[in-house]
């Protein structure tokens, strides 16, 4: 008996694109169903365009398909739908962010954030909105040194503030705000998280958020450090001390919800960190890989590595999505990395862009960290060594006990010999020496271990990607 067209349509929607297109060749009836189905045509167009459907959109599938066709046609012809000019707010600073369809600026006093929702048509009237950098509280004396957002995922804005107090140095803190209201974020147990005391009034910082993980890079006169916080609880999961000023002018990027790419300017590589889910997995974040970037001439040095991958992967359901019909797919997006070089002799700067396809980068990381491919790692000439000390820390609010890791770069060495089973990979925890005996005292060290991290040369991973001069 012939199947109803609606049932055939539902079956086709469960297939991948390649299989669906093959079904067109089965017979005329299959071809007619595929060609006449707006829903099937829309999902085929989404795959071809590298976008994902927004189930919360109020538009019909016919309207979504038409909007997608217009979008692709505009990109194909490089013909924008409209152009407009937005007047900047008075005396903005140089600190800015562009995310979730909003343009953020810090004011020239480094006290408040201002944002403008970018228009989607000429009829829109964009307005600047102020968010107090320290939240609804009044009378604070600090300044904003950076900002980070997770608007679609959490309706979250984070201000990194530095302020002087009665103690030596400056207090570096995170302020967690709800984007839509400017109030302290209701899901943050501690809307003000203390990071550390810094000898610098304006340390270099960069913050990125995906899921429950907040990654913060700090560089000041004490050197470079990477912090990983659970922003909901305020728990510090990791503090890693890098070599010298490795993270100065370094911007990390999330490759996936559990993989963080951190540029290291001193060692000229990308650190790949595995961030295990906070719950229920107790394991601390751990570095699993080093990806070297192309060598530069002896007359040049790398002074900055900036990663930009706006389409961050969403770990949770996205309750704050606007009603757009579709969004660019994270897996099909690109990561653009800007290398800033400086010449010692001519005092000249030049810049290059590395363009990475996110899916290809994920495949490379999986390849070089897979436990089934340990033999290929034995041929790598150099490895890195990190020393990790794991502590058990009691939460002062509810008494719950969590694990926190102190990590430090130790050395670069030649091939270390057979890889131990405790070396970090995507498939294993960071250590088998860790004890989670609840009788251990709060704050006491449970274990101290050294890990050898494989370092992959550019020739073994980079040819998949493009390097172009930056104008």
Protein Blocks (a to p, Z undefined) as FASTA:
>chain_A
ZZdfklmmmmmmmpcfklmmmmmmmpmmlmmmmmmmmklmmmmmmmmnopacdfkbcbdf
klmmmmmmmmmmmmmnopafbdcdddddehiafbdcdeehiacdddfkomaccdddddfb
fkbccddddddfkbjbehiabdcfbdcddfklnopacdddddddfbgcjddddddddfkn
opacfklmblbacfbdcfbfbdcdddddehjbccdddddfkopcdddddfknopafbdcd
dehjllgoiacddfbfkbccdddfklopadddddddfblcfbdcddfbdcddddddfkbc
cfbdcdddfkacdfbdcfkbcfbfbdcdfklmccddddddddfklopacdddddddfklm
mmmmmmmmgfklmmmmmmpmbdcdddddddddddfklopacdddddddfbdcddebjadf
kbccfkbcfbfkbccbfkbcghiafbdcddddddddfklmmmmpccdddZZ
